[in-house]
Every structure is written in structure tokens, then in C-alpha cells.
Amino acid sequence: MLRLVAVDAGTTSVRALAVDTQGRVVDVAARELSQAYPSPGLVEHDAAEILSLVDDTLAELCAKLHDAGDVVGAIGVTNQRETTVALDRHDGRPLAPAIVWQDRRTAPACAALIAQGHEGFVRATTGLTIDPYFSATKMAWLLEHANVDRARDLGMCTVDTLVCWHLTGGPEGGTFATDASNASRTSLYDLGTAGWSDQLCALFGVPRAALAEVRASCAMFGAVAPGTVDGLVGVPVCGLLGDQQAALFGQRCLRHGMVKATYGTGAFLLANAGAVRPADVDGLVTSVAWDLGERGGRTFALEGSSFVAGAAIQWLRDGLGVVERADEVGPLASSVPDSGGAAFVPALVGLGSPWWDPAARGALTGLTRGVTRAHVVRAVVEALGFQGRAMIDAMRGEGTELTELRVDGGAAQMGLLCQLLADGTRLTVRRPRSIEATAIGAAMIAGVGAGLVELDGLEASWEQDAEFAPSDPLLVDAAYASWLDAVGRARALAAQDGRVA
């Protein structure tokens, strides 16, 4: 049987998935990716480890497909988007640890750029705010502090480019390219001209020559080269999408106004904003959802980003020992009717949308003697839903008409979270049969690029697992108001302390 393969180079793992042409996951191989926290606020990955895990997972998956008699028609790559890598394109060496999207080390630099009055220009050109989240200040930090040489063979890129370059030959002729969805998350991409901006490169101090070529998301990026995964040599790599845009595509949110929420390490809500760049929305950012080139051009997305979602569940398990396994969270939270007055502010690495406050820190408020372990866990789950509501409210605040919310990611398996989202947003929440939307999107756009998948039939191939209709929002509204008060208190405390990050 014909299969499409997705490489999902994520924040906590690298996975390879085989998908059929209808978007159903057939098989998976996965490896955990090491995390490094050199000091508070800093998060790093080893780029060489990422590539090693790509090879390992693809080899395992390829062996399974070979045993089943399946044939791979195309490969798509999806990735943790803003994570930044510096490498020597001559010999393939990573020149420093990769700076992960969660990393906050460039907060002082961002504050300085804002104080100098550059935020308006950056926002108008890129659709993004100035924040440590995005790649440009990470690149500048590597150049200034990590002894990265600005030599001719310097490559500065996101993880999609790293993986694509590696699979297609690396220093032996590999394709050093990215797509518009990833480029638009760097703060160096001009949404108007659809390319790198010389002015932005100068502002952030990033040499344009070190950046990857920007191509359409379903372009031909090359073929798997000898010396990587033997069973895939010659298979075309013809799809690149940042992970959240891939989830939007994988959820078949192909019509204007459709929204998806992905609950992974962070929580990310994207609304399909159509073919024309939407007006900037306070608290949100605008990115390219995908670029289909001659098959349909660019589609834009309004996005809200929360840095902590699944990471809060990991914190409950590994940091506090409140649960032994992540799958205990849903049943424990559902064992109580509410949080008992407790409210959790998940600002463990600052607050994202719609506040964009890197100085904020996490908080647990409203504690009384009657608050139990179950109430604390419930407060964490409620916070995940409330973050989603805050982003949806921001989208609606500018008159954006939203039609439907589709959810995916590990935490989306919790019916409680899905119902909280439905009640809070007043939208019907629909969960697909497979929550692997990110990998499915990468595989499907590669199928489009290879001519193996028809765009017209994509939406009909989406399969529903469950639907959650909004119910009486009165109690949820009261809890949400208390949570917003807790957020305000956490931000005020950080401001009082005078923290930058």
C-alpha cells in the first residue's frame, strides 16, 4: 500500500509516522528528546541528537513498512517552530546548542528593542510582537554570546531546515530551505513581500546570507540521500510545515473562520484567516498558515500561543509528584465539581497570548484548608481551558467570525477540557478520531506536493471521534473571572519585583 511519512521533530520527542492517503495513521516510531535547562529560563536541545533520532525513528518505521509490503510515496517534515540552530554548512557541525522556543534568555534584548521604538515596524512587517519566543533574537544571541563565526558557511535556521538539509544530503548537497509557515515565525520574514527582509536582518543583526531559502510549503525540497535511511533513498521530501500550521492543515481547517487548538507542551490556537492578511489583533500574532504555491497560494492564520499546557501536567507529575502518571490527571480533575476556589496561573515560562508578558510567573491562588489534591489538578485543567478562551475572546474582539473549534494533542483526550472549552468559547468543540493532527498535516501536505493527495477531497476525509456542545456558561464564567483576577495578580507581582524575564 502507498504511504506518506511525516517526520515530527517536536519539543520533547522525535517521531516518524506513516499515514495513508486519507490521513489515517498506520504506524509510529518515537524517541524521547533530551532537554537541557542550563539555568532558570534557559532551554536547549542538542541539534545532533535531533538528527540522530530522525534517522533512528525513520529506520524503525521503514522496517515496519517494508515488512508490511508498503511503499513510501513522499515525506513531510514538521517541527517545533521557533527553536533556533546554528551550524556549519561545510561540515554539518552544530556550532552551539539549539535555543528552544520556550527559552527566555533574550528578554532583555527584546525589552531594549521595544524601548527603542521598533515594535511598530516589526509588528507591521512580520505580524509578530517582539518577544523572546521568536527566532531572530535567538540568532542574534548565538552570534554575540556563543562564539558563532559569521563565516560564509554559517547556517542559521529552524528545525525544519535542519532536518530537510540532513535528509537530502547535508553538507554533500543537501537542500538548505524552509517554508513560509516557519519563516513567518522568525521575525525576519516580510508578510508583504513574502521573503526575508533586509531591514529586519539589519535590525536584529542576523546575516541574510546565513538564512535558508524560502519555498512553498508543498515544494519539492529534494530526495532522501544515500547515507541516511537506506530504505527511503530517493523518496521525495516535498512538504514542510511548522507544527501548529501542520495541525491546522491536518485538522482540515481549510475554510475561513475554522479554528484548531493543539494541546502539546504548550497550547496553540490558530484560526484560518483566509488568503488576505488580516488586520492585526491585539494580543495575537499573524503568520502564514501554509503556502501552496501554484496550487493555491498563501493562507494566513491568526494565532494565540500559550507556552505551558502539557508542560503543566508534566510539572504536576515530575515537579510536584501530585500524580504518578499523566493519564491520572483527567479522572482526578473530574472527581470534583470545581476547583474549590483554587486558580492556577500557568506562567511557568512567562505568559503568551493575549498578554505577551515574559516577566509573569506562575501562581496558585485561592487556597484554603478544604482544597485537596484533586482541586489543584482541576485548577490546572481549568487553566488550560481558560487560556484557550482568552485567545478566542481576543480573536472575536476584532470582529473575527469563528465557526468551529477542533482540538488535538495529548490533553485533548480529556473530555473535561473539551467541555470547558465549549462552555467558555460558546463554540462546538470537535475532536478527531486521531489526535495526531500535526503529523497528519505534514504527511498530507507532502502528499499534495507529490500529487498523491487532492486538495478538494481533504476536508471530507476528516473523521470525528467526539463532539462537545456548549452548555450553561454561568458557573464557568464565574470561575473564568476569578482566574483572570489571579492572572492580573501574578502579573502585578512580577511588575512590582521589576523583573524583565
N, C-alpha and C positions, 0 to 999 in steps of 0.2 A: 504493500500500500504506500501511497505517496504521503510523506510527512513534511511538515515545516518545523524548523528548530529555532527556538528562542534561547539566547544566552542572556540571563538576567543577573547582571553584576550589581548586586544590591549592597546595602549598608552593613548587614550582618551575615550575609551568605552570598555565595555564587551558585547559581543553579542553571541547569540546562534542561529544557522541556521540549518534548515532541508534541506537536499539535496537528490534528487533521485539518483538511481544508474547510471544515465547518466551524473550526475554532474550539474543538473539544480536545482537552489534554489527554494524551495517550500514555506518556511515561515521563518520569522526572529523575534527575540525578542532582544531588545537592551536597555542598560542603560549607561548613561554617567558616566565616572570615574573621580573622583576629582583629581585635580592637585595641588601640593604644591610647592612653589618656596621660600624656606626659605631665600635665598639671591641670588644675581646675579650669574648665572652659576650652581645653585643647583636646581635639580628637583627630587621630591619624590612622592611616592604613598603609600597608606595605604594597606598593604597586606590583612588585614582582610576585608577591603571594596571590594577588588578584589574578594575574595571568596564569600562574601555576594551577589555580583552582579552575579557571576556564578550561584549560587543557584536560584536567582530571575529570571534570563533570561531562565534558563533551565525549571523552573517550568511553566513559561508562555508559552514557546514553547511546552512543553509536554502537557499542557492542550489543546492547539490548535490541536496538532496531535491526541490526544485522541478523541476530538470532530469529527475529520475527519475520524476516524477509521484507522489511520495509525499506523504502528508498527516500532519501532526503532531497527535496527539491530546492530549498532555499533556507538561508539563515538570517535571522534578525537579531539585533543587539539592543537591549535596553539596560538602563544604568541609573545609579544614584547620580543625580544631575550635576550639582554644583561642585562636587568633590574635584579637587584640582591636582594635577600631576605635572611634574617637570621631568623631562627625560632627554637623553642624548640620542638623537635620531640616527647618529652614525653607528653606534654600537648597541643601542637598545637599553642602556642602563638608566634606571630611575635615579635622578640626581638628589632626591630628598624624599622623606616620607610624604605620601599624599595627604593633603589637608582636606578633611571630611566636611561635608556641607554643614554639619552641626557645630563646627569649630567656631569659637568666638574671638580668636586672638586679634582679629583686625578691627575690633570695635573702636579702639581709639582712632585708627586711621579713618574709619567711616565718620566718626564724630567730627574730625577735623575737616573732612570734605564738605560735610553739611554746614559747619560753621563758616567755611569759605564761600558758601552760597552756590554750590554746584548741584544741589539736589534737583532743582527745577529742570536743568538741562538734561541730567541723567534720566529723570522720570519721563520727560517729553520724548527723548530719543529711544530709550530702551523699554519703557513701560514698567520699569522696576524702581523700587526705592533704593537708597544707599543703605546697605546692611551687610554685616559680615557673612551672611548666608550665601551671597553670590560670589562668583569666581574671581572677578577682577582684582579685588583687594587681596585675595589669597595668592594670586600670581605675583602681585607686587611684593607681598611679604616674602615669598620664596626667593625672589630676585635680590631683595635687600638683606634678608637675615639668614638665608640657608646657603650662601655662597654658590648660588646657581650662576653659572657663566653664561653671559649673553652671546655666546658664540653662534656661528652660522648654523650649527646642527641642533640648537636648542629647540625643543618642542614643549609647548605649554598647552595642556589640553584637559578635557574632561574624560571620564572613564569610558564613554562610548568610543572615543577616538583611540584610546589606548588599546582596547580590545579589538577594534576593527583593524588597526595597524598591525597588531600582533598576528591575527588570524590570516591576514593577506600577505604576510612575509616579513613584517617588522623592518629591520634595517636593510633587508635584502629586497627592497622594492615594495614594501607594504604601503597601503593607502592611508595617508595621514589626513583624515577628513572627519567632519562632523555633520550633523544635520541642523536644520533651522530650529527645531524644538530645543535642542541642547544649547546651541549658540545663543539663543534668546534668553538663557539663564545666566549668562556670564557678566552682564553689564557692559559688554563691549560690542554688542550687535545692535545695529540701527534698524528698528522695525520699519522705517520708511523706505530705506534703500535696499533692505533685505541683504545686508552684508556687514562686515566688520567696519567700525567707524574709526578713522584716523584720529579724530578729536578725542574719542573716548580712550583709545590706546595711549595717547599722549597724556591725558588727564590722570590715568591710573598708572602710567609708567610701564606699560606692557608692550614689548616689541611686536608689531603686527606680523613680522616675518616668522615668529615662533608659533603663530596660531594655525589651526587646522583649516583646510579648505571647507567651505560651507556648501553642502549639496542638499538636494531634495531628500525627504525622509525615506522615500522608496526608490532612491537612485541605485545604480549599480556601483558598489564600492569595491568590487574585486572578487576574487575567489580564494577559498582556503588554500594556502600554500603548503607545499611539502615541508615536513618537519614539525608540523603542529599536531593535527589529529589525522592519522593515516586514512581512516575510513571516510573522511569528509573532504579529502583533497579534490579541488576542482568545483566544489559546491559554491554557488554564488552567495556572497554576502550582499543583500540588497534591501536592507531595512535597518534604520537607526531611529530610535525614539527615546527621549528621556522617559524615565519610569512613569511619571504621572500623566504625561501625554499618552504614553502607551496604554495606560489603564483606561483613559477616556476613549481611546480608539477600540480597545478590547471590550469595553462595555457597550460598544456600538452607539455611543452618544454622538451621532453624526448629524443631528439636526440642531439648529439654533435653539438655545434655551434648555437643552438637556444637561444634567449635572451628574457628576460622579464624585463619590467620596471614598478615598482609599485610606484604610487604617493599617499602616505598617509601623515602622519605627516612629514616624510622625503621622500626622493626619493632613490630607491634602484634598481640597475641594476644587474641582475645575468645572466651569460652565462653558459649553460650546458657545462662542460669541460670534460665529459666522465668519464670512470672508473679508469683512471690512474691520479694521482695527477699531475696537470700541473706545468710547470715552474713558479716560482714567477714572477709577473708582477709589475713593479714599479708603485706605486700609487693605486694598487688594493690589495685585500686580497683573499686568497683561503680558502674555507670552504667545509664541507661535505654538499652536496645538500640533500641527503637522503641515508639511509641505508636500503635496502630491505631484508637484511639477506639472507636466503636461496632462496628467490625469485629473487635475482639479485645483491646482494652485494651493495657496496657503489658507489655513483656517486658524483663527485666533481663539485664545482661551482667557477668561478671567479666572484668576486663581487666588485662593486663600491657603496659607501654609501654616500649620502648627507643628512645632518641632518635636513635640512629645505626644505620643499616643501609645503604641505598643511599648515604647520605652518606659512609660509609666507602669505598665503591667510588669515589665522586667524588673523595675525598681521595687515594686511590691514583693516580688519573688526573691530577687537576689540581694537587694539593698536592705529591706526591712524584714524579710522572712515571714511576711504575713500569710503567704500561700507557698506551697511547695511546688506547684505546677501551674503554668499559665491557664490551663483549661479549668482550674478551680474558680477563676475569677467570676465568670458568668453566673454559675449556680449560687455562689456565695452572695454576690450582689443582689440576685433575685430573691434571696431568702428573707429580705427585709423590704418593707413597702417604700421606704425612702432612706435618706442618709442620716436621719436623726438630727438634722441641723448642721451636720458637718459639710464643709465645702473645701474642695481641693483645687488649688491653682497650679496647673502643670507647667510652671515656668522653670523647669529644671535646667534649661539652657537658654533662658530668655523667653520672651513672648513673640510669636509671629503675628499673623493676621488676626484681627484687623488693627492691632496695636503697634506692632513693629517696635518693641521695647526690649533691646538686648540687655538692659540693666535689671529687668524684673527677675525675681527669684521665686521659687515655688513656695507654697504656703498651704497649711491645713488649718482651717479656722472652724469656729463653732463647736469646739469640743466640750463635752460635758461628761459627767460620770456615766451617763447612760449610753454613750457612744461605744459600740463594740467593733470588733474586727470586721464584721460584715458591713457595718455602716461606713467604715473607712473605705473598704473596697467599693461599695456602692457610690461613694462620693467620687472616687476616681473614674468609674464608668460614666457617671453623670457628667463629669468634666469633659470627657471625650465628646459626648453629645452636645454639650453647651458650646464647645469650641466650634463645632460644625454649624450650630445655629447662628453664632456670631458672624461667621463668614457669609452664610446665606442672607442674614439681615443686611450686611454691607452690600451684597450684590443687589438686593431689592431696593436699597436706599437710593440708588441712582436710576430706578425705573426699569431695571432688567427683569423681563418676564421669564420666570423659570417654570418648567413644565413637569419635570420628573427627576427624582434623585435615585441613582443606582449606587449600591455600596459594594465594596470588595475589601480584601485584605484580611488578615487573621482575626482582628477584633470584630469584624463584621459578622462572624459566626454567632455572636451573642445577640439573641433576639431582643434582649433588654435594650441594648444600644440602638438597634434599628428602630424600635418603638419610640425611644426617647427622641431620636432624630425626626421621626414622622410627626410626633406630637409638637415638638418645638418649631419645626420649619413649616408645618402645615402642608407638607408635600407627601405624596405617596412614595414610600421607600421600597425599592425593589432590589432583591438580592439574587444574583445569578446562580445557576446550578454549579458553576465553577467560580471560585473566588480568585483564581489565578489570572485576573484581568490584565495585569502588567505584561506577563509573558505572552498571553494570548494576543494582545495588541501588537507586540513586537513581531510575533510569528505571522500574524495576518497582514501586517504592512509589508513584510518581506514577501509574502505570497502575492500581494498586489504588485510589488515591484518586479517579481519574476513572471507575472502574467498567469499565475496559478489560482488566483482568487479574484472574483469580480466584485467591484465596489457595490454594484447595485444589489447584490444578494447578501451583503454583510449584516444589515440590520435584522433581517428575517432569521438569521442563524443564531441570534441571542436566545438563550434558554433561561427561564425563570425558575428559581427554587422557592422563594417565598416573597410575600407582599405584606407591607405594614401600612395600614391606613391611619391617618391622624385621628386621635381620639380627643376627649375633652382636655384642653390645654391648661386649665385653670391652675392645677397643682404644679404642673411643670413650669408655668410662667412664674409662680412664686419662688420656686427653687432656683430658677434662672436669675431672677432679680437678686437673690441672696448671693449667688455665685458671682455675678457682675460686681457686687459690692466687695466681695473677697478679692477679686482681681484688682479693683481700684486700691484697696488697702495694701496689697502686695507691691503694686507699682509705686505707691506713695512712700512706702518704707524704703524701697530702693533709691528713690529720688532723694529722700532725706539723708541717706547714707552717702550720697554723692558718687555712686558707682557709675562707671562707664560701661562695664561689662562684668 
